[in-house]
Amino acid sequence: MKTRHKRLVLILGGLSLLGAAVMLVLSAFQQNLVFFHSPSDVSSGKVAVDQTFRIGGIVEDGSVRRQADGLSVSFVITDTAVGIPVTYSGSLPDLFREGKGAVAQGRLTSDGVFHASQVLAKHDENYMPPEAAHAVDQAQEAMRTMVMP
């Protein structure tokens, strides 16, 4: 085999290894990508059942129900237009409260209940995740346009 052919084989082998590495990285990135959706998006069917995503909004007043085991809790998260029931098993963040912003990550089941694997809460009085704040603003604007003639 000539020197030129050896170099060509090495270059092609290196490029194929680089391509395989890029494909593995992109595949891992795709599997770990989690999108944010508002309760209005979820109720309108924009999210597939059993797809992992984040839902955010405000914890509806009077909706938090704690189970006897002390770890399981259910609540409704709303963007003021639509509410989605959420169940979670684990300890909630200390700042989790009714009427305050929260984001839950998990999966929606076919019965319309969101089963959260993680719940995040605001960290100060004025904070709400930007995506959740935007979803709430959009829902309130939609409600205003529906009410006004």
N, C-alpha and C positions, 0 to 999 in steps of 0.2 A: 504494500500500500504506500502510495506516495505521501510526502509530507503535507501537500495541499489537501489531500483527502482526509488525513488524520485531523487536521485543523477544522475542516468542515464538519466532521463527525463530532468533534468536541464542542463546537459552537452550537450545532443542532441539539446535541444532548443537553447542554447548559440551558438553551432556550426552552426546551421541553420541560426541564425541571423547574425553571422559573415560572412557566405557565401553569404547571401543576400546583405550585405553591400559591400562586395568585388565586387559583380556583378554590383551594382549600380555605384561604382567608375570606374570600367573598361568601362562600357557603356558610362559614361560621358566623359571619356578620349578619347574613340574611336570617339565620335561625334565632339570633339574639335580638333582633330588631323588634321593638315594642312601640306601637302607635298609640296616640291619645285620641279618644273620642268623647264627645259630650253625650249626656243622656238623650238628647234629641236625635243625634246620629244613630244611637243604638236602637231607639224605638222605631226609627224610620227604616231599619233593616240594612244600614250601610256596613254592618259588622256581621261576619259569619259566625255561626254557632261553633263553640269550642276553639275559637281563635284567641290567642293571648293578646291582650291590649290593656291600656289604662283608661279608666273612666274618672272624670273629675267634675266637681261642682260643689254644691253646698249640702251639708248633712241636714236633711229636713227635720224641722222641730217636731218633737214627739215621736219620732220614728225609731229611735234606738231601743232595741229589745235585747237584754242580756239573758243568756240561758243559765240554767242551774249549775252547769259545770264550771262557770266562772270564766271560761275562755271563749266560748262561742257567742257571737253577737250578730244581730241583723239590724240593718238600717236602710234608709232610702237616701240615695244621692240624687240631687236635682239641679237643673240649670234654670229653675223657676218656671219652666214651661212643661217639662216632663220629668217624672221621677222613676228611677230604676232601683228595684230592691237588691240589696247586697248582703251576702252572708260572709262571715269571716271567723276563723278559728285561730286564736292567738291573742297575744297582749297588744292592745291598741296603744298608739302613741299618747303620751301624757296630755298633749294639746288637742286631742280629738274631742270635739264638742258638737252638740246640735247647733245649727245655725252658723257654723263656721265652714271654711273651705277644707276639702279633703280630696285626695286622689287615691284610687284603689287599682291595683294591678291584679289581673286574673283572667277568668274565662266566663263567657256567657253560655248558659245551658239552654236547651230547647224549651224549658218552661219559663224563660224570660228572667231568671234570677242570675245575677252576677256573683260568682264564687271567687272571692278575693284571696290571693295568696300573700298579698302585702297591702298595707294601708299606710298612707303618708298624710300628715296633717300640717297645717300652717305653722310657721315658726315665730310669728309676732302678730300684733293686732292688725296690721295693715296688709299682710301678705296673703295672697292667693296665687297658686301656680298660674303663670301667664295664660296657658291653654285653657284652664278652668275659668279664669276671669273673662277671657274672650268669649267662651261658650255661653257664660251667664249673660254677658252684654248682648250677644246676638239673640238669645232667647227672649230677653226683656224687650229688645227692639222689635222682634217679631210679634210679641204680645201687644205692644203699643200700636203697631200698624193694623192689627186685627181689630182692635177696639175702636180706633178712629175711623170715621167714614171717609 
